[in-house]
Amino acid sequence: MLFLYRGACILLLAVMPAIAADAPPGNKSPVKSGDSAFAPRDEAAGDPSWTRFREQLLQALQGRDRKFVLGIVARNVRNGIDRPPGIEEFVRQWDVDSADSPLWRELPRALHLGTAWYSHERMPRSLCAPYVLPRWPRDVDPHEYGAITARETALRAGASGSAEILANLGHSIVRVTDWEVADSDTDNRQKWVKIRIGEREGFIPEEHIRSPLEHLACFRKGEAGWRLTSFLAAGE
């Protein structure tokens, strides 16, 4: 499930102090359990320029429009701690010329979730998708937990759509014990994530949960409009 660079295993200690830097005041309750509420955010939903740009970008990604997509990538796009900035490295890193480039899959996944403003020592204030990492609680281990991004998902007793439903879950942070479990039906390509709620374990579809370590797409708006300034896993 997780398409992560090697650098994603780096602890988030370097950036965690900034995660809540742009969070609104008054939301200071620490997350103490694996089933704590974690509401989705879309902090640029009221900006017509952003919503229009996002729809255009999603259409371009669906159509594999290489010219449009590379046209919105910033000239000095960040490509990771140990990689040079710039479009040439971005193209090489994401293998954009390949029909199987993970960019065509991973960037839409990020954009379909909400956005949040975010900054850290290597990045000025930017609009990032999805909201998961920018709003991740500082006292929750990002390596052991994930955020349910679906409004409602069934927690099942087995890795199968026909398995018993143990509970219905919504937007929340849950402990993850296995990020990629194959469906019990070998002919079914559905992947599942094994989670723990209290003393109970179960499975939810992989598309209903996201790790804060997964790729984060960040954008800034300038005179030429919105530009992708980085699309990196946590720690990069």
Backbone as JSON, one array per atom type, in Angstrom:
{
  "sequence": "MLFLYRGACILLLAVMPAIAADAPPGNKSPVKSGDSAFAPRDEAAGDPSWTRFREQLLQALQGRDRKFVLGIVARNVRNGIDRPPGIEEFVRQWDVDSADSPLWRELPRALHLGTAWYSHERMPRSLCAPYVLPRWPRDVDPHEYGAITARETALRAGASGSAEILANLGHSIVRVTDWEVADSDTDNRQKWVKIRIGEREGFIPEEHIRSPLEHLACFRKGEAGWRLTSFLAAGE",
  "N": [[0.81, -1.21, 0.0], [1.79, 1.33, 0.92], [3.54, 3.74, -0.76], [6.54, 4.63, -0.43], [9.51, 6.58, -0.08], [12.9, 5.54, 0.66], [13.72, 7.25, 2.61], [11.51, 7.69, 4.15], [11.44, 6.27, 6.45], [12.71, 7.73, 8.28], [12.57, 9.3, 11.4], [10.0, 11.6, 12.41], [10.83, 13.65, 13.98], [12.23, 15.93, 13.33], [10.47, 17.54, 11.95], [8.11, 17.53, 13.33], [7.62, 19.59, 15.34], [6.64, 21.62, 13.76], [4.28, 20.75, 12.74], [1.83, 21.36, 13.96], [1.87, 24.04, 13.75], [0.35, 25.76, 12.17], [-2.14, 25.21, 13.04], [-5.47, 25.83, 14.21], [-6.19, 27.71, 17.21], [-7.22, 26.34, 20.41], [-7.68, 23.66, 20.01], [-6.44, 21.47, 21.66], [-6.48, 19.0, 22.82], [-4.92, 16.05, 23.71], [-4.23, 13.09, 21.76], [-5.11, 10.04, 22.97], [-5.77, 7.42, 22.57], [-6.28, 4.63, 20.29], [-8.52, 5.11, 18.78], [-9.32, 7.73, 18.34], [-11.0, 10.75, 17.47], [-10.49, 12.29, 14.31], [-10.9, 14.7, 12.44], [-11.54, 15.43, 8.98], [-9.91, 17.89, 6.89], [-10.16, 20.81, 4.82], [-8.7, 23.3, 3.95], [-8.46, 25.14, 1.94], [-10.76, 25.2, 0.57], [-12.47, 27.34, 0.18], [-11.24, 28.96, -1.64], [-11.48, 29.99, -4.81], [-9.56, 29.97, -6.86], [-7.84, 27.93, -6.15], [-9.57, 25.62, -6.04], [-10.4, 25.5, -8.69], [-7.95, 25.12, -9.98], [-7.17, 22.65, -8.84], [-9.13, 20.89, -9.87], [-8.55, 21.05, -12.61], [-5.97, 19.98, -12.61], [-6.45, 17.39, -11.66], [-7.96, 16.38, -13.78], [-6.04, 16.46, -15.77], [-4.19, 14.63, -14.78], [-5.71, 12.3, -14.83], [-5.97, 12.01, -17.57], [-3.38, 11.53, -18.26], [-1.8, 13.71, -19.01], [1.04, 14.81, -19.75], [2.34, 17.22, -20.47], [0.77, 19.28, -19.32], [0.88, 18.58, -16.6], [3.66, 18.67, -15.97], [3.96, 21.3, -16.5], [2.93, 22.65, -14.33], [4.66, 22.16, -12.33], [6.97, 23.45, -10.09], [9.93, 25.25, -11.03], [12.09, 24.94, -9.33], [11.43, 22.71, -7.85], [11.32, 20.76, -4.89], [13.05, 17.73, -4.32], [13.79, 15.99, -2.37], [15.95, 15.31, 0.45], [18.55, 14.38, -0.25], [18.63, 14.76, -2.95], [18.94, 16.63, -5.99], [17.26, 19.78, -6.54], [14.63, 20.65, -8.89], [13.04, 20.29, -12.16], [14.02, 18.35, -13.93], [15.16, 16.34, -12.28], [12.85, 15.67, -10.9], [11.29, 14.5, -12.93], [12.9, 12.29, -13.51], [12.93, 10.98, -11.05], [10.23, 10.31, -10.59], [9.73, 8.88, -12.85], [8.29, 9.86, -15.07], [7.81, 9.59, -17.79], [6.96, 7.05, -18.14], [4.24, 4.83, -18.64], [3.46, 3.49, -16.45], [4.12, 5.07, -14.33], [4.25, 5.92, -10.93], [3.34, 8.41, -10.26], [0.96, 9.08, -11.6], [-0.88, 7.72, -10.17], [-0.45, 8.21, -7.41], [-0.46, 11.03, -6.94], [-3.16, 11.92, -7.59], [-4.47, 10.49, -5.53], [-3.62, 11.85, -3.27], [-4.62, 14.43, -3.78], [-7.37, 14.09, -3.8], [-8.1, 14.03, -1.21], [-8.54, 16.27, 1.62], [-7.05, 19.58, 2.12], [-4.37, 21.29, 3.89], [-2.72, 24.03, 5.47], [0.79, 24.3, 5.82], [4.1, 24.2, 7.18], [7.68, 23.93, 7.55], [11.12, 23.67, 8.65], [12.47, 23.37, 6.23], [10.72, 24.24, 4.36], [8.72, 26.87, 3.26], [5.55, 28.36, 4.25], [2.96, 26.49, 2.91], [0.37, 25.12, 0.83], [-0.89, 22.01, 1.41], [-1.59, 18.64, 0.42], [-2.43, 15.32, 1.3], [-4.38, 16.42, 4.21], [-3.42, 15.01, 6.36], [-0.69, 14.62, 7.46], [0.04, 17.42, 7.98], [-1.78, 18.04, 10.05], [-1.35, 16.18, 11.97], [-1.35, 14.82, 15.26], [1.06, 15.78, 17.68], [1.76, 14.05, 19.71], [1.35, 11.45, 18.92], [2.53, 8.48, 17.62], [3.69, 8.4, 14.4], [4.5, 6.19, 13.02], [3.16, 4.02, 13.97], [0.46, 4.43, 13.81], [-2.48, 5.28, 11.88], [-4.63, 7.33, 9.81], [-8.06, 7.16, 9.47], [-9.68, 7.94, 6.58], [-12.09, 7.82, 5.39], [-15.57, 8.57, 5.53], [-17.21, 6.61, 6.56], [-16.45, 3.31, 7.36], [-16.32, -0.23, 7.29], [-15.27, -2.28, 9.88], [-13.88, -5.33, 9.66], [-13.93, -8.84, 10.47], [-12.21, -10.45, 9.11], [-9.92, -10.48, 6.27], [-11.68, -9.76, 4.01], [-14.45, -8.9, 1.96], [-16.73, -10.2, 2.61], [-16.51, -10.94, 5.21], [-17.38, -11.02, 8.71], [-18.87, -8.08, 10.07], [-17.47, -6.12, 12.47], [-17.59, -3.58, 13.55], [-18.56, -0.2, 12.76], [-16.61, 2.35, 11.54], [-15.46, 5.77, 11.61], [-14.01, 8.95, 10.68], [-10.98, 8.92, 12.15], [-8.1, 8.28, 14.28], [-6.17, 5.4, 14.27], [-4.57, 2.47, 15.62], [-2.2, 0.71, 13.73], [-1.45, -2.55, 12.71], [-0.66, -4.04, 10.56], [0.13, -3.01, 7.4], [-0.42, -3.95, 4.86], [-2.39, -6.33, 3.68], [-3.31, -9.16, 1.95], [-6.33, -9.99, 0.18], [-8.51, -12.54, 1.36], [-9.59, -14.06, -0.61], [-7.96, -15.23, -3.27], [-8.32, -14.45, -5.87], [-9.22, -11.92, -5.75], [-8.22, -8.59, -5.89], [-8.25, -6.72, -3.93], [-6.78, -4.91, -1.27], [-6.06, -4.95, 2.23], [-5.95, -3.34, 5.46], [-4.7, -4.07, 8.6], [-5.93, -3.35, 11.75], [-6.0, -2.2, 15.18], [-8.39, -1.84, 17.65], [-8.76, -0.92, 20.77], [-8.88, -3.87, 22.51], [-9.44, -5.35, 20.34], [-8.98, -6.66, 17.07], [-9.1, -6.0, 13.56], [-10.02, -5.62, 10.06], [-9.74, -3.17, 7.5], [-10.52, -1.65, 4.29], [-7.7, -0.77, 2.27], [-7.81, 1.67, 0.95], [-9.22, 3.31, 2.58], [-7.75, 4.37, 4.62], [-4.92, 6.26, 5.72], [-1.44, 6.72, 6.0], [0.52, 9.04, 7.91], [3.06, 9.14, 6.96], [3.05, 8.85, 4.28], [3.18, 10.16, 0.88], [3.22, 13.69, 0.47], [1.74, 16.31, -1.14], [2.69, 19.52, -1.96], [1.9, 22.95, -2.49], [2.37, 26.26, -3.79], [1.19, 29.56, -4.38], [1.83, 31.85, -6.94], [2.68, 34.59, -9.14], [2.29, 33.33, -11.56], [0.35, 31.55, -10.96], [-0.83, 28.56, -9.25], [1.67, 26.31, -8.14], [3.33, 23.17, -8.03], [5.4, 22.47, -5.45], [6.67, 20.52, -4.01], [6.61, 16.95, -3.72], [6.66, 14.7, -1.62], [7.66, 12.01, 0.58], [7.23, 11.72, 4.16], [9.85, 13.09, 6.11], [11.53, 13.62, 4.06]],
  "CA": [[0.0, 0.0, 0.0], [2.53, 2.57, 1.11], [4.59, 4.03, -1.72], [7.39, 5.52, 0.34], [10.94, 6.57, -0.32], [13.67, 4.98, 1.76], [13.82, 8.27, 3.66], [10.29, 7.79, 4.94], [11.61, 5.62, 7.75], [13.31, 8.71, 9.18], [11.61, 9.81, 12.37], [9.5, 12.92, 12.09], [11.17, 14.59, 15.04], [12.74, 17.17, 12.76], [9.4, 18.39, 11.45], [6.92, 17.49, 14.18], [7.28, 20.85, 15.98], [5.94, 22.51, 12.85], [3.03, 20.15, 12.25], [0.67, 22.07, 14.48], [2.16, 25.47, 13.76], [-0.73, 26.51, 11.55], [-3.42, 24.72, 13.54], [-6.23, 26.86, 14.93], [-6.12, 27.58, 18.67], [-8.38, 25.76, 21.07], [-7.77, 22.23, 19.78], [-5.21, 21.02, 22.29], [-6.68, 17.73, 23.51], [-4.01, 15.04, 23.16], [-4.8, 11.81, 21.36], [-4.68, 9.09, 23.98], [-6.11, 6.05, 22.23], [-6.23, 4.34, 18.87], [-9.78, 5.38, 18.09], [-9.63, 9.13, 18.62], [-11.53, 11.47, 16.31], [-9.52, 13.06, 13.51], [-11.78, 15.23, 11.4], [-10.87, 15.87, 7.75], [-9.78, 19.34, 6.69], [-9.95, 21.3, 3.46], [-8.54, 24.69, 4.34], [-8.5, 26.02, 0.77], [-12.02, 24.95, -0.15], [-13.11, 28.61, -0.13], [-10.42, 29.72, -2.6], [-11.85, 29.54, -6.15], [-8.39, 29.72, -7.7], [-7.34, 26.6, -5.81], [-10.5, 24.57, -6.43], [-10.35, 25.42, -10.15], [-6.66, 24.52, -10.32], [-7.17, 21.24, -8.46], [-9.94, 20.14, -10.83], [-7.79, 20.98, -13.86], [-4.85, 19.07, -12.4], [-6.99, 16.03, -11.58], [-8.32, 15.98, -15.13], [-4.79, 16.23, -16.5], [-3.62, 13.38, -14.28], [-6.53, 11.21, -15.34], [-5.67, 11.88, -19.0], [-1.92, 11.37, -18.41], [-1.37, 14.89, -19.77], [2.39, 15.09, -19.27], [2.67, 18.62, -20.69], [0.09, 20.1, -18.31], [1.37, 18.26, -15.26], [5.01, 19.23, -15.78], [3.85, 22.75, -16.58], [2.58, 23.22, -13.02], [5.73, 21.82, -11.38], [7.88, 24.59, -9.91], [11.26, 25.02, -11.61], [12.99, 24.53, -8.26], [10.69, 21.73, -7.04], [12.14, 19.97, -3.98], [12.99, 16.31, -4.64], [14.29, 15.2, -1.26], [17.14, 15.81, 1.13], [19.77, 14.0, -0.94], [18.44, 14.85, -4.39], [18.94, 18.02, -6.44], [15.95, 20.31, -6.9], [14.43, 20.91, -10.3], [12.1, 19.46, -12.91], [14.71, 17.2, -14.52], [15.24, 15.3, -11.27], [11.47, 15.26, -10.63], [10.9, 13.59, -14.01], [13.65, 11.05, -13.35], [12.52, 10.33, -9.81], [8.88, 9.77, -10.73], [9.65, 8.12, -14.09], [7.07, 10.45, -15.63], [7.6, 9.16, -19.17], [6.44, 5.69, -18.14], [2.8, 4.69, -18.44], [3.27, 2.92, -15.11], [4.66, 5.99, -13.34], [3.39, 6.03, -9.74], [2.81, 9.77, -10.15], [-0.42, 9.11, -12.1], [-1.72, 7.1, -9.15], [-0.25, 8.75, -6.06], [-0.85, 12.44, -6.82], [-4.62, 12.01, -7.43], [-4.87, 10.01, -4.2], [-3.38, 12.94, -2.32], [-5.47, 15.58, -4.09], [-8.79, 13.79, -3.52], [-8.33, 14.3, 0.21], [-8.52, 17.7, 1.89], [-5.78, 20.29, 2.21], [-4.07, 22.07, 5.1], [-1.52, 24.85, 5.39], [1.87, 23.58, 6.49], [5.46, 24.7, 6.97], [8.72, 23.42, 8.43], [12.39, 24.38, 8.46], [12.92, 23.28, 4.85], [9.65, 24.62, 3.45], [7.86, 27.96, 3.71], [4.12, 28.04, 4.36], [2.45, 25.95, 1.66], [-0.89, 24.39, 0.91], [-0.49, 20.62, 1.19], [-2.61, 17.59, 0.39], [-3.64, 15.51, 2.11], [-4.31, 17.12, 5.48], [-3.07, 14.08, 7.44], [0.56, 15.0, 8.13], [0.02, 18.76, 8.57], [-2.61, 18.13, 11.25], [-1.1, 15.0, 12.8], [-1.04, 15.19, 16.64], [2.48, 15.62, 17.99], [2.01, 13.0, 20.69], [0.95, 10.16, 18.36], [3.61, 7.91, 16.81], [3.23, 8.26, 13.01], [4.88, 4.89, 12.49], [2.29, 2.97, 14.5], [-0.95, 4.8, 13.66], [-2.92, 5.82, 10.62], [-5.86, 8.1, 9.87], [-9.17, 6.74, 8.61], [-10.08, 9.11, 5.8], [-13.45, 7.6, 4.92], [-16.62, 8.97, 6.47], [-17.66, 5.39, 7.23], [-15.86, 2.08, 6.84], [-16.64, -1.4, 8.12], [-14.19, -3.06, 10.46], [-14.28, -6.71, 9.43], [-13.2, -9.85, 11.25], [-11.22, -11.04, 8.22], [-9.55, -9.67, 5.1], [-12.63, -10.13, 2.97], [-15.68, -8.12, 1.97], [-17.82, -11.02, 3.14], [-16.24, -11.26, 6.61], [-18.28, -10.4, 9.69], [-18.62, -6.69, 10.42], [-17.31, -5.97, 13.9], [-17.96, -2.21, 13.93], [-18.46, 0.81, 11.71], [-15.7, 3.4, 11.98], [-15.42, 7.0, 10.82], [-12.75, 9.7, 10.71], [-10.31, 8.71, 13.43], [-6.73, 7.75, 14.28], [-6.2, 4.03, 14.77], [-3.3, 1.75, 15.62], [-2.06, -0.2, 12.59], [-0.54, -3.66, 12.97], [-0.16, -4.52, 9.27], [-0.33, -2.05, 6.4], [-0.79, -4.54, 3.58], [-2.87, -7.71, 3.83], [-4.02, -9.61, 0.75], [-7.69, -10.5, 0.38], [-8.54, -13.99, 1.57], [-9.89, -14.63, -1.92], [-6.76, -14.96, -4.07], [-8.72, -13.84, -7.14], [-9.62, -10.54, -5.47], [-7.02, -7.75, -5.76], [-8.43, -5.79, -2.82], [-5.83, -4.97, -0.18], [-6.63, -4.58, 3.51], [-5.04, -2.9, 6.51], [-5.09, -4.65, 9.87], [-5.86, -2.33, 12.79], [-6.41, -2.62, 16.51], [-9.25, -0.92, 18.39], [-8.79, -1.49, 22.1], [-8.36, -5.24, 22.51], [-10.01, -6.03, 19.19], [-8.33, -6.43, 15.78], [-9.94, -6.2, 12.4], [-9.47, -5.21, 8.78], [-10.47, -2.19, 6.7], [-9.91, -1.5, 2.97], [-6.52, 0.09, 2.3], [-8.11, 3.0, 0.43], [-9.94, 4.07, 3.61], [-6.83, 4.79, 5.68], [-3.69, 6.82, 5.19], [-0.35, 6.96, 6.94], [1.11, 10.38, 7.79], [4.36, 9.02, 6.32], [2.89, 8.8, 2.83], [3.55, 11.36, 0.14], [2.51, 14.94, 0.71], [1.88, 17.24, -2.26], [2.62, 20.9, -1.47], [1.75, 23.94, -3.55], [2.35, 27.69, -3.45], [0.62, 30.38, -5.44], [2.6, 33.02, -7.33], [2.13, 35.37, -10.24], [1.91, 32.4, -12.63], [-0.67, 30.64, -10.46], [-0.4, 27.53, -8.32], [2.74, 25.44, -8.6], [3.72, 22.06, -7.15], [6.75, 22.77, -4.97], [7.26, 19.26, -3.54], [5.72, 15.8, -3.56], [7.63, 13.9, -0.91], [7.28, 11.26, 1.77], [7.66, 12.36, 5.39], [11.26, 12.96, 6.39], [12.28, 14.07, 2.9]],
  "C": [[0.85, 1.26, 0.0], [3.62, 2.7, 0.07], [5.48, 5.08, -1.08], [8.82, 5.45, -0.14], [11.65, 5.92, 0.85], [13.72, 5.96, 2.92], [12.59, 8.36, 4.53], [10.43, 7.12, 6.29], [12.26, 6.56, 8.75], [12.24, 9.21, 10.14], [11.22, 11.24, 12.06], [9.88, 13.96, 13.13], [11.62, 15.93, 14.49], [11.63, 18.11, 12.34], [8.19, 18.43, 12.35], [6.62, 18.8, 14.89], [6.5, 21.79, 15.09], [4.58, 22.0, 12.44], [1.82, 20.92, 12.72], [0.84, 23.58, 14.44], [1.04, 26.31, 13.18], [-2.1, 26.07, 12.03], [-4.15, 25.81, 14.3], [-6.14, 26.65, 16.42], [-7.36, 26.89, 19.21], [-8.53, 24.27, 20.87], [-6.52, 21.57, 20.32], [-5.36, 19.69, 23.01], [-5.77, 16.68, 22.9], [-4.76, 13.78, 22.77], [-4.25, 10.75, 22.28], [-4.96, 7.65, 23.6], [-6.11, 5.88, 20.73], [-7.52, 4.59, 18.14], [-10.24, 6.8, 18.39], [-10.05, 9.85, 17.34], [-10.43, 12.29, 15.64], [-10.27, 13.56, 12.28], [-10.99, 15.65, 10.17], [-10.84, 17.38, 7.65], [-9.72, 19.62, 5.2], [-9.86, 22.82, 3.56], [-8.51, 25.66, 3.17], [-9.78, 25.87, -0.02], [-12.72, 26.25, -0.55], [-12.34, 29.47, -1.12], [-10.73, 29.22, -4.01], [-10.66, 29.23, -7.04], [-7.82, 28.34, -7.43], [-8.28, 25.5, -6.29], [-10.51, 24.39, -7.95], [-9.06, 24.72, -10.6], [-6.65, 23.02, -10.0], [-7.97, 20.39, -9.44], [-9.21, 19.99, -12.16], [-6.65, 19.97, -13.75], [-5.34, 17.62, -12.33], [-7.39, 15.51, -12.97], [-7.09, 15.66, -15.95], [-4.14, 14.91, -16.07], [-4.39, 12.17, -14.79], [-6.22, 10.94, -16.81], [-4.2, 11.67, -19.3], [-1.35, 12.49, -19.28], [-0.03, 15.36, -19.22], [2.72, 16.58, -19.37], [2.04, 19.51, -19.62], [0.7, 19.85, -16.95], [2.75, 18.84, -15.03], [4.98, 20.76, -15.85], [3.49, 23.4, -15.26], [3.6, 22.84, -11.94], [6.69, 23.0, -11.3], [9.27, 24.26, -10.45], [12.25, 24.51, -10.57], [12.32, 23.53, -7.32], [11.67, 20.93, -6.17], [11.94, 18.48, -4.26], [13.54, 15.42, -3.54], [15.6, 15.75, -0.73], [18.41, 15.57, 0.32], [19.66, 14.08, -2.45], [18.41, 16.31, -4.81], [17.54, 18.5, -6.75], [15.84, 20.46, -8.42], [13.58, 19.88, -11.01], [12.78, 18.22, -13.49], [14.8, 16.04, -13.52], [13.85, 14.78, -10.91], [11.01, 14.23, -11.66], [11.61, 12.25, -13.85], [13.14, 10.27, -12.13], [11.17, 9.64, -9.93], [8.69, 8.97, -12.02], [8.41, 8.55, -14.88], [6.78, 9.96, -17.05], [7.04, 7.74, -19.27], [4.93, 5.69, -17.91], [2.49, 4.16, -17.05], [3.82, 3.83, -14.01], [3.72, 6.07, -12.13], [2.81, 7.43, -9.56], [1.34, 9.82, -10.54], [-1.39, 8.52, -11.09], [-1.65, 7.84, -7.81], [-0.69, 10.21, -5.92], [-2.37, 12.61, -6.77], [-5.09, 11.54, -6.06], [-4.7, 11.1, -3.15], [-4.37, 14.08, -2.52], [-6.94, 15.33, -3.77], [-9.13, 13.97, -2.05], [-8.16, 15.8, 0.45], [-7.12, 18.27, 2.05], [-5.62, 20.97, 3.57], [-2.81, 22.87, 4.85], [-0.45, 24.25, 6.29], [3.21, 24.25, 6.2], [6.4, 23.97, 7.9], [10.03, 24.07, 8.02], [12.9, 24.35, 7.03], [11.87, 23.76, 3.85], [8.85, 25.78, 4.01], [6.39, 27.54, 3.67], [3.54, 27.68, 2.99], [1.11, 25.27, 1.9], [-0.61, 22.95, 0.51], [-1.68, 19.67, 1.24], [-1.9, 16.23, 0.48], [-3.34, 16.19, 3.44], [-3.67, 16.29, 6.59], [-1.8, 14.47, 8.17], [0.51, 16.4, 8.72], [-0.78, 18.88, 9.87], [-2.42, 16.93, 12.19], [-0.74, 15.42, 14.22], [0.42, 14.87, 16.99], [2.76, 14.46, 18.94], [1.56, 11.62, 20.22], [2.05, 9.68, 17.4], [3.13, 7.7, 15.37], [3.59, 6.93, 12.38], [3.91, 3.79, 12.92], [0.8, 3.24, 14.28], [-1.22, 5.31, 12.25], [-4.24, 6.55, 10.8], [-6.9, 7.51, 8.92], [-9.7, 7.98, 7.91], [-11.48, 8.97, 5.21], [-14.46, 8.05, 5.97], [-17.15, 7.76, 7.24], [-16.99, 4.2, 6.56], [-16.14, 0.95, 7.82], [-15.35, -2.07, 8.59], [-14.62, -4.52, 10.4], [-13.37, -7.68, 10.17], [-12.11, -10.51, 10.42], [-10.95, -10.14, 7.04], [-10.41, -10.07, 3.91], [-13.88, -9.27, 3.09], [-16.86, -8.89, 2.48], [-17.62, -11.39, 4.6], [-17.2, -10.5, 7.52], [-17.88, -8.96, 9.98], [-18.59, -6.57, 11.94], [-17.77, -4.6, 14.39], [-17.92, -1.35, 12.69], [-17.65, 1.98, 12.26], [-15.79, 4.6, 11.06], [-14.06, 7.65, 10.95], [-12.1, 9.59, 12.08], [-8.88, 8.24, 13.22], [-6.76, 6.38, 14.94], [-4.8, 3.42, 14.72], [-3.29, 0.73, 14.46], [-1.06, -1.3, 12.94], [0.0, -4.29, 11.69], [-0.75, -3.65, 8.17], [-0.79, -2.7, 5.1], [-1.11, -6.02, 3.75], [-3.66, -8.06, 2.58], [-5.41, -10.11, 1.12], [-7.64, -12.02, 0.53], [-8.93, -14.75, 0.31], [-8.74, -14.27, -2.85], [-7.08, -14.34, -5.42], [-9.12, -12.38, -6.98], [-8.37, -9.71, -5.2], [-7.13, -6.72, -4.64], [-7.35, -6.01, -1.77], [-6.49, -4.43, 1.08], [-5.54, -4.1, 4.46], [-5.58, -3.45, 7.83], [-4.89, -3.62, 10.98], [-6.32, -2.91, 14.12], [-7.23, -1.5, 17.15], [-9.43, -1.5, 19.79], [-8.13, -2.85, 22.09], [-8.79, -6.03, 21.27], [-9.24, -5.67, 17.92], [-9.31, -6.71, 14.65], [-9.29, -5.61, 11.17], [-10.37, -4.17, 8.12], [-9.79, -2.07, 5.34], [-8.77, -0.48, 3.0], [-6.81, 1.51, 1.83], [-8.86, 3.87, 1.43], [-9.05, 4.57, 4.74], [-5.55, 5.3, 5.05], [-2.68, 7.03, 6.31], [0.15, 8.38, 6.8], [2.49, 10.33, 7.14], [4.26, 8.99, 4.79], [3.13, 10.16, 2.2], [2.61, 12.53, 0.39], [2.79, 15.88, -0.46], [1.69, 18.67, -1.77], [2.69, 21.89, -2.62], [1.88, 25.35, -2.96], [1.87, 28.47, -4.67], [1.49, 31.61, -5.68], [1.93, 33.74, -8.47], [1.64, 34.47, -11.38], [0.83, 31.41, -12.19], [-0.09, 29.62, -9.5], [0.67, 26.64, -8.94], [3.04, 24.38, -7.54], [5.18, 22.29, -6.73], [7.43, 21.56, -4.35], [6.18, 18.19, -3.52], [6.59, 14.7, -2.96], [7.02, 13.12, 0.23], [7.82, 12.0, 2.99], [9.14, 12.08, 5.63], [12.14, 13.41, 5.24], [12.24, 15.58, 2.74]]
}
